[in-house]
Amino acid sequence: MTLSLSNAPLWFVISMLVKIVLVFVVVLLIVAYATWVERKVIGHMQTRLGPMNTGWHGLLQPIADGLKLFFKEDIVPSQAAKVPFLLAPMMILVPAFITVAVIPFGPDITIGGYTIPLQITDLNIGILYILAMAGLGVYGIVLAGWASNSKYSLLGGIRSSAQMVSYELAAGLTIVAVFMLSETLSMRGIVQAQQGALYGVIPFLPDWYIFYQPLAFGLFVICGLAEINRTPFDLPEAETELVSGFCTEYSSMKYALFFMAEYANMVVIAAIAATLFLGGWYGPFPGLGAINLLLKIFAFMFFFIWLRATFPRVRYDQLMFMGWKVFLPLALANVVITGIVVVLVQS
């Protein structure tokens, strides 16, 4: 029988609420301190120190930034469509947070005789849920661009919608190759399918899908960066062309919500990539569970920051060219080749 909150036992409801609060708090902490880490890492890469004055080595800088933005004047342009203008930041942030619901953080644990999965919910169509939520965030960006009644903001919103459509196709096809191998759409099932030794005979290497699908892994990471408008694909915010893109007219906490959404999306993309291609909570350190997944998420986020410090922003025509004429054909070819290999192996 499927449990719902109306007929579930008390321990199930309590464990669900604890997991939701815990995941929300952890993601918020990562989002807050990702800004500090990015400024410090890029600073050192550019022979600077980054934040140093607010707390030890600037550790209190995210708190200071949050307080500053909270108390700044909240300006709404007189010609803006006020209700969509106010809703847009939340429409970007909420999909990023609720996507985390299907990410498995570790194996089941037993407390007081009750088995509790370290996952908010294990949907049997978890991957489709992630794709659906990924497509919702762009609505907030387009709404912010349109509601601001600014040419720069509108151009940023239009760019973001075109960028999302172009790169979500390739990203979705890379995920198709993964569930062709795992034969399940459940995120927990995909992690369990990657447990064991590589090819069943190489004990010192885990059976992760990155070894079976290196092309899909590379395409997913790059397309994920483009979907969340992260450097070098941050064309919707291009400061040199569009001032600040879709968030040009925003200030105070609404402006902070856009930044929170960007870093929350970084966490989500890193968690999905780690789950689909790097075994999720499984390995490299046995018995650590959720810590393994967090280490992989931090490694991905460091890589994203490294890219920002290394590569310049691409031109918009280059962005579209890569999305439609490079990544999409490669992703299609990868699906076809994976299907042929799977059929041959099964026969």
Rosetta blueprint (number, residue, H / E / L):
1 M L
2 T L
3 L L
4 S L
5 L L
6 S L
7 N L
8 A L
9 P L
10 L H
11 W H
12 F H
13 V H
14 I H
15 S H
16 M H
17 L H
18 V H
19 K H
20 I H
21 V H
22 L H
23 V H
24 F H
25 V H
26 V H
27 V H
28 L H
29 L H
30 I H
31 V H
32 A H
33 Y H
34 A H
35 T H
36 W H
37 V H
38 E H
39 R H
40 K H
41 V H
42 I H
43 G H
44 H H
45 M H
46 Q L
47 T L
48 R L
49 L L
50 G L
51 P L
52 M L
53 N L
54 T L
55 G L
56 W H
57 H H
58 G H
59 L L
60 L L
61 Q H
62 P H
63 I H
64 A H
65 D H
66 G H
67 L H
68 K H
69 L H
70 F H
71 F H
72 K L
73 E L
74 D L
75 I L
76 V L
77 P L
78 S L
79 Q L
80 A L
81 A L
82 K H
83 V H
84 P H
85 F H
86 L H
87 L H
88 A H
89 P H
90 M H
91 M H
92 I H
93 L H
94 V H
95 P H
96 A H
97 F H
98 I H
99 T H
100 V H
101 A H
102 V H
103 I L
104 P L
105 F L
106 G E
107 P E
108 D E
109 I E
110 T E
111 I E
112 G L
113 G L
114 Y E
115 T E
116 I E
117 P E
118 L E
119 Q L
120 I L
121 T L
122 D L
123 L L
124 N L
125 I L
126 G H
127 I H
128 L H
129 Y H
130 I H
131 L H
132 A H
133 M H
134 A H
135 G H
136 L H
137 G H
138 V H
139 Y H
140 G H
141 I H
142 V H
143 L H
144 A H
145 G H
146 W H
147 A H
148 S L
149 N L
150 S L
151 K H
152 Y H
153 S H
154 L H
155 L H
156 G H
157 G H
158 I H
159 R H
160 S H
161 S H
162 A H
163 Q H
164 M H
165 V H
166 S H
167 Y H
168 E H
169 L H
170 A H
171 A H
172 G H
173 L H
174 T H
175 I H
176 V H
177 A H
178 V H
179 F H
180 M H
181 L H
182 S H
183 E L
184 T L
185 L L
186 S L
187 M H
188 R H
189 G H
190 I H
191 V H
192 Q H
193 A H
194 Q L
195 Q L
196 G L
197 A E
198 L E
199 Y L
200 G L
201 V L
202 I E
203 P E
204 F E
205 L E
206 P E
207 D L
208 W L
209 Y L
210 I L
211 F L
212 Y L
213 Q L
214 P H
215 L H
216 A H
217 F H
218 G H
219 L H
220 F H
221 V H
222 I H
223 C H
224 G H
225 L H
226 A H
227 E H
228 I L
229 N L
230 R L
231 T L
232 P L
233 F L
234 D L
235 L H
236 P H
237 E H
238 A L
239 E H
240 T H
241 E H
242 L H
243 V L
244 S L
245 G H
246 F H
247 C H
248 T L
249 E L
250 Y L
251 S L
252 S H
253 M H
254 K H
255 Y H
256 A H
257 L H
258 F H
259 F H
260 M H
261 A H
262 E H
263 Y H
264 A H
265 N H
266 M H
267 V H
268 V H
269 I H
270 A H
271 A H
272 I H
273 A H
274 A H
275 T H
276 L H
277 F H
278 L L
279 G L
280 G L
281 W L
282 Y L
283 G L
284 P L
285 F L
286 P L
287 G L
288 L L
289 G L
290 A H
291 I H
292 N H
293 L H
294 L H
295 L H
296 K H
297 I H
298 F H
299 A H
300 F H
301 M H
302 F H
303 F H
304 F H
305 I H
306 W H
307 L H
308 R H
309 A H
310 T H
311 F L
312 P L
313 R L
314 V L
315 R L
316 Y H
317 D H
318 Q H
319 L H
320 M H
321 F H
322 M H
323 G H
324 W H
325 K H
326 V H
327 F H
328 L H
329 P H
330 L H
331 A H
332 L H
333 A H
334 N H
335 V H
336 V H
337 I H
338 T H
339 G H
340 I H
341 V H
342 V H
343 V H
344 L H
345 V H
346 Q H
347 S L
